[in-house]
Amino acid sequence: MDFIESIGPVLGIVAFVGLAALAFLLFQQARDLRRLREWAGRAPERAQEAADAVQAAGEASRTDADAEVAEAPAPGGLGAAWARFRGATTSRWAELERRLPVDGRYVLAVVVGAVIVVGVLTSGFGLVGDEDGKGHRHGGGSPKPTVAILNGTGVPGLAAQVDKEVVRAAGYKTGPIDNAGSTVTSTVAMFAPGHEADAKRLAKAVEAQLGKTPTQAMTSDISSLAGSAKLALALGVDDSQFGSGSG
């Protein structure tokens, strides 16, 4: 699961590049076909027909231009500025559409659709942060599991102090804070079925203050103490000097 999460952003970027390349090839093919048709249309027997069509188009363009000039607002003011802006935008868009092998609106729709689809499938290429503010997803985007803190050292208040200074400081919510019921030699991060990866992340999060912490599946005794919590941090004698405890 961790491997899939790690390569997710890379696969998303590769998929996006592949879609872009495919779209480019399709547009290039359509452009070549259009040029081939235009070349075929310039056969000698159609030369006069093409010339007549060009002349008619020129006359129509001049007529439209004269009409636009007649309807144009007097110089100055917002109306004139808007008319100039609209005229420039329209001419540039028309030039762009003339160069494209297909309607420009279709090109824009394809690009936007490809970006949306790839973004949804890859959750923003894996760049969307999770609830702990980091740049990678955590557990597929779900919140961090609740952690039960169980004191296996016999030092009063140690579990509450670790809860405040270590576990909550690492961004975890805590569940039951209790005694482990027996002495624990070394601190261990324990997990319910299906949460081994979460336990490894918890062990990494507390390593700076509690040292290297192994992980293992919850025993039945720990599971009953942890309640609904999917993780349990069983504090061992090796961390009994973390603090004297105050609650």
N, C-alpha and C positions, 0 to 999 in steps of 0.2 A: 504493500500500500504506500509506504514512504517513497519507494522508487517511482511509482506512478505519479505521485504528487510532485516529485522533483523534476520529472521530465515533461509534465503538463504544459508549462509555459513554452518550452522549446517546441513541442509538437504544435502548439497553437500558432507560433510564429511561422513554422514550416508550412502549416496548412494555409495560412494567409498568403505567404509568398507563392505557394502553388496555385491558389485561386487567381492571384494577380497575373501570374504568368499565363495561365489558361485563358483568362479574359483578353490579355494582350494578343495572344495567338489568334483567338477567334476574330477580334477586331481587325487584325492585320490581314487575315484571310478574306474577310468581307471587303476590306479596302482594295485588295488586289483584284477581287472579282468585279468590283465597281469600275476600276480602271480598265479592266479587260473589256467590259461592256462599252465603256466610253470610247475605247479605241476601235472596237468593232462598229460603233455607231458613226465613225468618221469615214466610212467607205464612200467612194466617189459618187455612187448613186444617191447617197443621203446628204451630200455636201450642201446642196441648195436648200434642202429642208432644214438642216441645222442652221444655215445662215439666216433663213427666214425666222426661225425660232429665236435666235440671238437678237435679231433686229426688233422683233415684237417684245421681247423681254426688256430691251433697252428703252423702248418707248413707254412701256408700262412703268418702268422704274422712274423715268423722268416725270411721268404724270403723277405718280405717288409723291415724288419729291416736291413738285410744285404745290400739291395739295397740302403737304405738311408745312411748307413755307407759308402758305396762305393762312393756315390755322395756327401758326406759331404765335405765342403771346409777344407783346411788345418787349423790347430789350429791358433788362433790369428786373429785379424782384425775384421772389421764390419761384414764380411760374417759369421764368426763363431758365433759371438754374436747373429746375426739375426737367424741363424739356431737353436741355443739353445732356443731362445725365442719362435720361431715358434713351435718347438717340444714340449716345455712345455705347450704352450697354446692349441695346438691340443690335447694333451693327456688329459688335464683337461676338455676340452670341450667334448671330447668323453666319459669321465667318467661321466660327468654331464648328457649327453644325455642318457647314459645307465641306469642311475637311474630314469630318468623321464619316466612317462607312455606314453608321446607323444614326438614328435620331439621338441627339445629345441627351435627351431626358432619359432614354433607356440606359445609356452609359452611366449616368449619375445614379439611377436606381439600382443598377447591378453593383456598383462600387459600395454604395451605402448598405445594401442588403448583405454583401459579402462581409463587410466589417461587423455588422450586427450579429450575423450567424456565427462567425468565428469567435467574436467576443463572448457570446453566450455559451458556446461549447467549451471554451477554455477559461471562463470566469475572468475575463479581462486579461488573458495571457498569463494568469497567475500573479499579476502585479497588484491585485486588490488586497489590501491588508486585512488582517483578522481583528478580533476584538481586543487583542493585547497590543495592537498598534504596530506589529511587525510587518515586514514586507512580504511574508509568505503566508499561505493558508495554514490553518491549524485544524487538523482532524477533518478535512474536507469542508472547512468553513464553519463548523459547529463550535459552540462555546467550549471552554476547557471543562473537563469533568470535575466534580466536587471531590475534595480530598478530606478523608478522615485522618486525624492526627492521634496516634496512639503511643502513649508513653510506656516504654519498656525498660526504663532505667531506674525507677524508684525515686527519682529526683522530683520533689514537689514543684508543680507549676511549669515544668519544662515544656510540656506540650503547648500550653497557652503562649509561652514566650516564642516558641518556634512558629506557632500559628501567626503571630503578629509580625515578627521580624523576618521571617523567611518565606513562608508559604503565601500569605496574603501580599507580601511585598513583591512576589513573583507573578502576581496577577491571578492567583487561584482563589476560588471560594472554598471555604472549609465547612465540613459537616461535623460529625461527632468529634469531640475532643475528650479523650478518655484514657484510662490506663490500659495497657495491652493485656493485662491479666497474667503475664509471666515475664520473666526477664528476657530481653532481646540483646544479643551480643553485639550486633552491628546494625546500624540504621539501614533500612531497606524500603524501597518503594514497591508496594504490592498492588496488584491490579485484578479486577474482575475479568471474566472471559470476554475477549474481544477488545481489551484496552491495554494491551502490552505496549503498543507504540506510545500511548498517552503516559504510561508509567516511565518510559525512557525519557520522554520530554520533561516530566516532573523531576526525575533524577538529575538531568542536566541543569534544570533551573535552580536546584538547591545545592549543586556541587560547590559553588563558590564559598558557601558558609558551612555546609555540613560535610564537605569532602566527597570523594567519589562514592556514589550510592548505587548498589546493585538493585536489580528488579527481580521479582518473582510473583507467581500467581498467589492470590489470597488463599489462605487456609480457611477451613470452615469456621474456626474460632474468630479469626480476624474479620471474616465476612459478616458474622453476626454482630460484631462491634461496629463495623463501618456502616451498617444499615443500607441506605440507598446510594451511598457514595461509591463510585466506581474505582476510586484509588484510595489507598491508605498509606500513610507515611509512618512506619513503625520505628520509633526512635530507640536506638541502641545505646549500650553502655559506652561505646566509643565516642558518642557525642554528649555524654552526661556533663561535660564541663562547658558546654555551650553557654550556659548561664545558670544562675541559681534559681531563676523562676520567681514570678511574683503573683501568680494567680492561677 
